[in-house]
């Protein structure tokens, strides 16, 4: 049989509204049964003939019989001429018969799967209905499957089950992968060279110190790598265990008794007993039940006329029994999940991995260059007979002296061969340093972004929200479920602000309270968001008491307003001390209610006629409210003696403007370059009105697409559609998954906000899956990346802002790290090549690394989010983390530091008249201070005012003060331990001056870039003006001109 396409799983569901005839066509049923019996008998007869022939000569027939998909016998079948028994049993005990029966069973199951997936009611009826399916699956509808474990075991073997566990990597495999790196190989080479150089120069007793240090560094590097990999694997395993946990249980009927089992232990042919809250464990057919209803947006009512049920749905009402016809990978859900990309990485992970790989490759090449230089200098010194120190054997050193000597030898002496230690620290740092700091930063921002109001099940989810360029959602999600709020109340004399409602006459307030409160008295269920907003406003501003209102007023007549925007009128009987009175109250769209009014009330309660000029004033106020995206509600009333609801001659009480809080969030998404797309199984025209109500403008008719048109289009046509789609209506679950795949292929970073079970594949395929914490299905929540209990879209925008801030801070930190690394490498290569000596010892370099990583990370990675972040386009996953602006800053600062400190190494002793030890201390001190001053410039990679907003982050100044205190303390301790040379105030001031020049370099570089950008803009304008008549292709080529070191965002 032909394989069913996943995009055609449900077929056209709405068109199949006719039911299943209980009394099917008997002739057709007999034809189906005759077909299968004939098939079985033919197969058994042929298998018996094959066995006889094999027993006769021991070889298979030259032309074996074949059965095609329709069950007919092949043309080249030749039976042996030996006599056969006239009694041929249906169940022939032979391998051939078993194999044939298995094949026929698979064909039969495939046909059953096809009927259920396509909701083919005619084929179901022809098959014999549910009873025919039960017979084909060897199931007793009254007693269920036998409880025999052997029988159940056979069914489990033949049924494909979903994979419930992540493929596990053993510890030794993880360890092997951690060791299989070029950095580890190079470090082993360093260790060997250190041992050889050290033992040859220092002797066996002390020459092994540096080599052992390198070996220990290798062990630490491998251990950190293994721990990080194991933690990542553990996190993924835990998430999949949550998604496929076996605690979800259902009741099945086996051996006339009900048994509670895991949904993953359901087998083909099981009778499942369903109650409210149960999850459908398989695709199947409805057998019997009462008022069974599922959380399916297309056809939620399950009965004899709609018996098809699919895996993953949840029972929200009633009870019933179902026959499991497809399980595991054969279900509709299983087929869709098979198309989901497994274990995908977030855009930031891809960018960080790409950057880290490039840094490691560059670091390896530079380390090899330094290694070659060191080796050549060592051989040159050896050949020239340069004296080398030898071990002092005159007296046996004490243990403390041995430790101090080893410490100084490994860390303090900046000799060429001790450079191996510094290179070891460098390689360990570039391998695991950046991932470790970024992991800590993401932990911090996850806690800050979620604020205890949401739960992140994916470690990178909150950061990935900063890169999102498209949000897909259903109309039942956070955009339309948010509460409304009263923003403006207009009386005839103007806008009444909060706290001014007391200026309104009591009789006007009383009439408003009746108009707001009495319509809700006739509601049986919960109030709508508009009702809640009106009641809340009236309670706070008009001192409305709903309980008193229920005692004083009775609703005699209620009528809905004939308007698409809603509205209603009530005839109220008021019971007061003066007796009963009748009042007609109307509320609804302001334009409609205004047309029903002939008078209006002022603040003092006086009634005035509405003339043409006043009516135009009211209409202008209504239009201005709509321009602010407010929903306008007007209130009118009239006292009457009649017992009918009056609709003309009303008195206008006032106009309210209601806002949806998420409208501002939608505007923020638009400014941030994020597309919002409505995708639902509901009618596309209904979704269009919801979209407009939410503040999403539809640019043209192509923005609304029907699911059938989308799935039937070619791949090229769909790729052209996805950019302009705003509404995708009448869509199937497979359409939602297809849309996500097309958006991702188009270059979008997709977030899917869903609550329904059939949206699970789309949620998992999206870069970020979001769900509401109170969604119907546990499967949806466990499959999502972020769960927001209250479904507040404004809070989602806050997560996006924090995600962008975290990415921006990580870029700033990367800039700082690269400046320090490149400057150190340049200084080290030049000085080692020229002098065979590096100005920074290993411990000094380690100290700078710790200062930059810990305190520099605290200063930059805790920068607070700003509004300007949501006005920039998101960083796409194809973009590099290091922008051209960052490269400009990195090159300028690294060149400055290398130039000034190398010059200092060459000329400081002669020019300043200082000793070599003081010179090296000043170089070290200046190098640290340069990094500290670069913390300011890294805060604003593009702007010249590097101090703007620095007071907003207290941790920045804490890091600055802590760094200065620790640096002073370090220089003092180092001088005590190794007599490296202490600095006086003038020398400290000189170091500060070298660091402060970094600001001047930064300002000059940015000013030059701004000047060049200005000239380029003027050149573009003049060129475009002078060739305005030239075809657009030429103009476009001018616009695309860019300077190599200028970022577009800085122009």
Secondary structure, 3 states (H helix, E strand, C coil): CCCCCHHHCCCCCCCCCCCCCCCCCHHHHHHHHHHHHHHHHHHHHHHHHHHHHHHHHCCCCCCCCCECCCCCECCCCCCCCCCCCCCCCCCCCCHHHHHHHHHHHHHHHHHHHHHHHCCCHHHHHHHCHHHHHHHHCCCECCCEECCCHHHHHHHHHHCCCCCCCCCCCCHHHHHHHHHCCHHHHHHHHHHHHHHHHHHHHHCCCCCCHHHHHHHHHHHHHHHHHHHHHHHHHHHHHHHHHHHCCCCCEEEEEECCEEEEEEHHHCCCCCEEEECCCCECCCEEEEEEEEEEEECCCCCCEEECCECEECCCCEEEEEEEEEEEEECHHHCHHHHHHCCCCCCCCCHHHHHHHHHHHHHHHHHHHHHHHHHHHHHHHHHHHHHHCCCCCCCCCCCCCCHHHHHHHHHHHHHHCCECCCHHHHHHHHHHHHHHHHHHHHHHHHHHHHHHHHCCCEEECCCCHHHHHHHCCEEEECCCCHHHHCCEEEEEEEECCEEECCCCHHHCCHHHHHHHHHHHHHHHHHCCCCCCHHHHHHHHHHHHHCCCCHHHHHHHEEEEEEEECCCCCCEEEEEEEEEECCEEEEEEEEEEEHHHHHHHEEEEECCCCCEEECCHHHHHHHHHHHHHHHHCCCEEEEEEEEEECCCCCCCCCEEEEEEEEEEECHHHHHHHHHHCCCEEEEECCCCHHHHHHHHHHCCCCCCCHHHEEEHHHHHHCCHHHHHHHHHHCCEEECCCHHHHHHHHHHHHHCCCCEEEECCCHHHHHHHHHCCEEEEECCCCCHHHHHHCCEEECCCCHHHHHHHHHHHHHHHHHHHHHHHHHHHHHHHHHHHHHHHHHHHCECCCCHHHHHHHHHHHHHHHHHHHHCCCCCHHHHHCCCCCCCCCCCCHHHHHHHHHHHHHHHHHHHHHHHHHHHHHCCCHHHHHHHHHHHHHHHHHHHHHHHHCCCCCCCCCCHHHCHHHHHHHHHHHHHHHHHHHHHHHHHCCCCCCHHHHHHHHHHHHHHHHHHHHHHHHHHHHHHHHHHHHHHHHHHCCCCCHHHHHHHHCCCCCCCCHHHC
